[in-house]
């Protein structure tokens, strides 16, 4: 599955439940990668919404898909 750069409601609604969960997992992994990088760089000064645009965009893309999955009643699990 190809995840568009601009995640929107139309794209999300085109996904079945399995693809939505797959996209959610992929976007969560991408967000966590950006988050770990920024936390390592900024340390105690880390603030998500004051971070670089790639971090904030990764968070927003994941959040939109995660919220859609939860609103469909899908169980989202992440391994740490």
PyMOL commands that set and color helices and strands:
alter all, ss='L'
color gray80, all
select helices_A, chain A and resi 9-13+17-45+48-50+53-71
alter helices_A, ss='H'
color red, helices_A
deselect
rebuild
show_as cartoon
